[in-house]
Amino acid sequence: MRRRRKKEEEAELSELEEKDESDESEVEERRNKRRRGGGGLVFGWEEAARRLAPNPEDEGEDGAKLEFRRGAIVRIHMKNFLTYDNAVVRPGPGLNLVLGPNGSGKSSIVSAICLGLGGRTSSLMRADEVGMFVKHGCSEGFVELELHRANVNKTNLTIRRVMQTSNRSKWFVNGSLSGERKVQDMVRKL
């Protein structure tokens, strides 16, 4: 996948160089940014999301098609969580790190994963109470994680943690009310 993105970036730079109206300084500036480790070309978040969306054609280093493993995160949905009004992240089957520029929400995504899987707020060293993760001005928010389950009926496990500013949480597994311990046990078994 990284090779494909690099080829796309190179193609865009080549297009810029070929256009008569393009400024040579713009092309050189983009190339220098890449050399300095500036993350390649700079895009708006919509374009970045399109480029980073999982592609069913993606292949591993050995050329085999990448597939989700049991317990892999298929979807992260955050509503009224930290700075997010409503956001859905769909990591590909090869997710092993979260990266981006300062202020782009990396730690918010990691916090959502941790809290959604039954983790404690103290492990994040970000806030003492779960109510502090609810977006300012809202009374509650939620994090929903969809985890891949390779089983006979092919249904994924969906865990939702509804957090309230009163520091209470409600847990739901596949839409049914559940408890924190049950969620933690299910996650361990994956």
C-alpha contacts under 8 A as a table, 3 or more apart, distances in Angstrom:
res1	aa1	res2	aa2	distance
1	M	4	R	5.12
1	M	5	R	6.39
1	M	58	D	5.91
1	M	59	E	6.95
1	M	60	G	7.95
2	R	5	R	5.15
2	R	6	K	6.16
3	R	6	K	5.08
3	R	7	K	6.20
4	R	7	K	5.13
4	R	8	E	6.25
5	R	8	E	4.97
5	R	9	E	6.17
5	R	51	R	7.61
6	K	9	E	5.09
6	K	10	E	6.18
7	K	10	E	5.07
7	K	11	A	6.10
8	E	11	A	5.04
8	E	12	E	6.23
9	E	12	E	5.11
9	E	13	L	6.25
9	E	40	G	7.52
9	E	41	L	6.92
10	E	13	L	5.06
10	E	14	S	6.12
11	A	14	S	5.02
11	A	15	E	6.15
12	E	15	E	5.01
12	E	16	L	6.24
13	L	16	L	5.05
13	L	17	E	6.25
13	L	27	V	6.57
14	S	17	E	5.04
14	S	18	E	6.23
15	E	18	E	5.13
15	E	19	K	6.31
16	L	19	K	5.38
16	L	22	S	5.86
16	L	27	V	6.71
17	E	20	D	7.74
17	E	22	S	6.73
17	E	24	E	7.14
17	E	27	V	6.73
18	E	22	S	7.90
19	K	22	S	5.46
22	S	26	E	7.44
22	S	27	V	7.92
23	D	26	E	5.37
23	D	27	V	6.85
24	E	27	V	5.26
24	E	28	E	6.21
25	S	28	E	5.03
25	S	29	E	5.87
26	E	29	E	5.05
26	E	30	R	6.28
27	V	30	R	5.28
27	V	31	R	6.29
28	E	31	R	5.06
28	E	32	N	6.08
29	E	32	N	5.15
29	E	33	K	6.15
30	R	33	K	5.07
30	R	34	R	6.40
30	R	40	G	7.45
30	R	41	L	6.28
31	R	34	R	5.21
31	R	35	R	6.39
31	R	40	G	7.99
32	N	35	R	4.99
32	N	36	R	6.19
33	K	36	R	5.18
33	K	37	G	6.46
33	K	38	G	4.97
33	K	39	G	7.50
33	K	40	G	6.62
33	K	41	L	7.67
34	R	37	G	5.22
34	R	38	G	5.28
34	R	39	G	6.12
34	R	40	G	4.61
34	R	41	L	7.10
35	R	38	G	7.28
37	G	40	G	7.22
38	G	41	L	7.97
39	G	42	V	7.55
43	F	46	E	7.93
43	F	47	E	5.87
43	F	48	A	5.94
44	G	47	E	5.45
44	G	48	A	6.24
45	W	48	A	4.92
45	W	49	A	5.97
46	E	49	A	5.17
46	E	50	R	6.26
47	E	50	R	5.06
47	E	51	R	6.19
48	A	51	R	5.11
48	A	52	L	6.04
49	A	52	L	5.12
49	A	53	A	5.81
50	R	53	A	5.34
53	A	90	R	6.91
53	A	91	P	7.02
53	A	92	G	7.03
54	P	58	D	7.62
54	P	90	R	7.20
54	P	91	P	6.41
54	P	92	G	4.52
54	P	93	P	7.63
55	N	58	D	5.43
55	N	92	G	7.52
56	P	65	K	7.95
56	P	66	L	7.93
57	E	65	K	6.98
58	D	65	K	6.15
58	D	66	L	6.22
59	E	62	D	7.61
59	E	63	G	5.25
59	E	64	A	5.35
59	E	65	K	4.43
59	E	66	L	5.34
60	G	63	G	5.23
60	G	64	A	5.45
60	G	65	K	6.20
60	G	66	L	5.75
61	E	64	A	7.45
66	L	93	P	6.25
66	L	94	G	7.06
67	E	93	P	5.63
68	F	72	A	5.97
68	F	74	V	7.78
68	F	92	G	7.76
68	F	93	P	4.57
68	F	94	G	7.66
68	F	148	H	6.65
69	R	72	A	5.43
69	R	93	P	7.26
69	R	148	H	6.78
69	R	149	R	7.88
69	R	150	A	7.54
70	R	147	L	7.69
70	R	148	H	5.32
70	R	149	R	5.06
70	R	150	A	5.62
70	R	190	L	6.50
71	G	147	L	5.28
71	G	148	H	5.07
71	G	149	R	6.10
71	G	187	V	7.74
71	G	190	L	5.23
72	A	93	P	7.03
72	A	147	L	5.48
72	A	148	H	5.29
73	I	76	I	7.38
73	I	91	P	6.98
73	I	93	P	7.86
73	I	145	L	6.89
73	I	146	E	5.97
73	I	147	L	4.67
73	I	148	H	6.37
74	V	90	R	5.90
74	V	91	P	6.13
74	V	92	G	7.10
74	V	93	P	7.54
74	V	145	L	7.55
74	V	146	E	5.38
74	V	147	L	5.54
74	V	148	H	6.19
75	R	88	V	6.95
75	R	89	V	5.75
75	R	90	R	4.55
75	R	91	P	6.55
75	R	144	E	7.89
75	R	145	L	5.72
75	R	146	E	5.01
75	R	147	L	7.30
76	I	88	V	5.61
76	I	89	V	5.03
76	I	90	R	6.38
76	I	112	A	7.70
76	I	113	I	7.52
76	I	143	V	7.17
76	I	144	E	5.78
76	I	145	L	4.75
76	I	146	E	6.60
77	H	86	N	7.47
77	H	87	A	5.78
77	H	88	V	4.37
77	H	89	V	6.40
77	H	142	F	7.95
77	H	143	V	5.69
77	H	144	E	4.93
77	H	145	L	6.44
78	M	81	F	5.73
78	M	84	Y	6.72
78	M	85	D	7.64
78	M	86	N	5.69
78	M	87	A	5.25
78	M	88	V	6.36
78	M	112	A	7.28
78	M	141	G	7.66
78	M	142	F	5.87
78	M	143	V	4.65
78	M	144	E	6.48
79	K	84	Y	6.25
79	K	85	D	5.37
79	K	86	N	4.28
79	K	87	A	6.42
79	K	141	G	5.42
79	K	142	F	5.34
79	K	143	V	6.60
80	N	83	T	7.15
80	N	84	Y	5.57
80	N	85	D	4.71
80	N	86	N	6.36
80	N	134	V	5.87
80	N	135	K	4.85
80	N	138	C	6.82
80	N	140	E	6.93
80	N	141	G	4.44
80	N	142	F	6.66
81	F	84	Y	5.27
81	F	85	D	6.87
81	F	86	N	7.96
81	F	133	F	5.82
81	F	134	V	4.91
81	F	135	K	5.05
81	F	141	G	5.47
81	F	142	F	6.38
81	F	143	V	7.21
82	L	108	S	6.90
82	L	132	M	7.90
82	L	133	F	5.09
82	L	134	V	5.54
82	L	135	K	4.55
82	L	136	H	7.45
83	T	135	K	5.86
83	T	136	H	7.99
84	Y	87	A	6.29
84	Y	135	K	7.16
85	D	135	K	7.64
91	P	94	G	7.84
91	P	95	L	6.08
92	G	95	L	5.77
95	L	98	V	7.83
98	V	106	K	6.10
98	V	110	V	7.88
99	L	106	K	6.35
100	G	104	S	6.16
100	G	106	K	6.72
101	P	104	S	5.71
102	N	105	G	7.91
103	G	106	K	7.65
105	G	108	S	5.05
105	G	109	I	6.35
106	K	109	I	5.32
106	K	110	V	6.41
107	S	110	V	4.93
107	S	111	S	5.93
108	S	111	S	4.98
108	S	112	A	6.10
109	I	112	A	5.02
109	I	113	I	6.30
110	V	113	I	5.12
110	V	114	C	6.21
111	S	114	C	5.09
111	S	115	L	5.99
111	S	124	L	6.79
112	A	115	L	5.31
112	A	116	G	5.70
112	A	143	V	5.98
113	I	116	G	5.16
113	I	117	L	6.16
113	I	145	L	7.27
114	C	117	L	5.41
114	C	118	G	6.64
114	C	119	G	5.02
114	C	120	R	7.61
114	C	124	L	7.96
115	L	118	G	5.29
115	L	119	G	4.79
115	L	120	R	6.52
115	L	121	T	7.08
115	L	143	V	7.73
115	L	161	R	7.70
116	G	119	G	7.11
116	G	143	V	5.84
116	G	144	E	6.45
116	G	145	L	6.39
116	G	159	I	6.83
116	G	160	R	6.63
116	G	161	R	5.83
117	L	145	L	7.85
117	L	159	I	7.57
117	L	183	V	7.19
117	L	184	Q	6.73
117	L	187	V	6.83
118	G	180	E	6.44
118	G	183	V	6.72
118	G	184	Q	5.64
119	G	123	S	7.20
120	R	123	S	5.56
120	R	124	L	7.40
121	T	124	L	5.50
121	T	125	M	7.01
121	T	126	R	7.29
121	T	127	A	6.27
121	T	128	D	6.02
121	T	129	E	6.28
121	T	130	V	6.30
122	S	125	M	5.35
122	S	126	R	7.41
122	S	127	A	6.98
122	S	128	D	6.02
124	L	127	A	7.36
125	M	128	D	7.63
127	A	130	V	7.39
127	A	132	M	6.25
127	A	133	F	7.47
128	D	132	M	7.51
129	E	132	M	5.70
129	E	133	F	7.76
129	E	167	N	6.17
130	V	133	F	5.61
130	V	134	V	7.57
130	V	163	M	6.53
130	V	164	Q	7.52
130	V	165	T	7.51
130	V	167	N	5.27
130	V	168	R	7.30
130	V	169	S	7.79
131	G	134	V	5.53
131	G	140	E	7.93
131	G	163	M	6.28
131	G	164	Q	5.39
131	G	165	T	3.96
131	G	166	S	5.99
131	G	167	N	4.37
131	G	168	R	7.23
132	M	135	K	7.75
132	M	165	T	6.73
132	M	167	N	7.84
133	F	163	M	7.74
134	V	138	C	6.69
134	V	139	S	7.24
134	V	140	E	5.86
134	V	141	G	5.31
134	V	142	F	7.89
134	V	163	M	6.69
134	V	164	Q	6.75
134	V	165	T	6.34
135	K	138	C	5.70
135	K	140	E	7.77
135	K	141	G	7.01
138	C	141	G	7.30
138	C	165	T	7.88
139	S	164	Q	5.87
139	S	165	T	5.50
140	E	162	V	6.90
140	E	163	M	5.49
140	E	164	Q	4.21
140	E	165	T	6.01
141	G	162	V	5.82
141	G	163	M	5.39
141	G	164	Q	6.55
142	F	160	R	6.78
142	F	161	R	5.50
142	F	162	V	4.28
142	F	163	M	5.72
143	V	160	R	5.70
143	V	161	R	5.42
143	V	162	V	6.66
144	E	158	T	6.89
144	E	159	I	5.54
144	E	160	R	4.15
144	E	161	R	6.37
145	L	158	T	5.68
145	L	159	I	5.28
145	L	160	R	6.43
146	E	156	N	6.41
146	E	157	L	5.65
146	E	158	T	4.39
146	E	159	I	6.46
147	L	156	N	5.68
147	L	157	L	5.09
147	L	158	T	6.28
148	H	155	T	7.87
148	H	156	N	4.95
148	H	157	L	6.50
149	R	154	K	6.73
149	R	155	T	6.53
149	R	156	N	5.00
149	R	157	L	6.45
149	R	190	L	7.72
150	A	154	K	6.06
150	A	155	T	7.90
150	A	156	N	7.84
151	N	154	K	5.24
151	N	155	T	7.26
157	L	173	V	7.18
157	L	174	N	6.26
158	T	172	F	7.96
158	T	173	V	5.66
158	T	174	N	4.86
158	T	175	G	7.55
159	I	171	W	7.26
159	I	172	F	5.75
159	I	173	V	4.75
159	I	174	N	6.41
159	I	175	G	8.00
159	I	183	V	7.50
160	R	171	W	5.77
160	R	172	F	5.01
160	R	173	V	6.52
160	R	175	G	7.87
161	R	169	S	6.41
161	R	170	K	5.74
161	R	171	W	4.75
161	R	172	F	6.51
162	V	169	S	5.42
162	V	170	K	5.06
162	V	171	W	6.43
163	M	167	N	6.87
163	M	168	R	6.03
163	M	169	S	4.61
163	M	170	K	6.73
164	Q	167	N	5.47
164	Q	168	R	5.40
164	Q	169	S	6.27
165	T	168	R	7.29
170	K	177	L	7.45
170	K	178	S	7.63
170	K	179	G	7.43
171	W	177	L	5.93
171	W	178	S	5.16
171	W	179	G	5.59
171	W	180	E	6.35
171	W	183	V	7.77
172	F	175	G	5.46
172	F	176	S	5.11
172	F	177	L	4.43
172	F	178	S	5.03
172	F	179	G	7.53
173	V	176	S	5.33
173	V	177	L	6.53
173	V	178	S	6.10
173	V	183	V	7.35
178	S	182	K	6.81
178	S	183	V	7.37
179	G	182	K	5.36
179	G	183	V	6.40
180	E	183	V	5.14
180	E	184	Q	6.22
181	R	184	Q	5.03
181	R	185	D	6.09
182	K	185	D	5.10
182	K	186	M	6.17
183	V	186	M	5.11
183	V	187	V	6.17
184	Q	187	V	5.13
184	Q	188	R	6.21
185	D	188	R	5.13
185	D	189	K	6.35
186	M	189	K	5.19
186	M	190	L	6.57
187	V	190	L	5.35
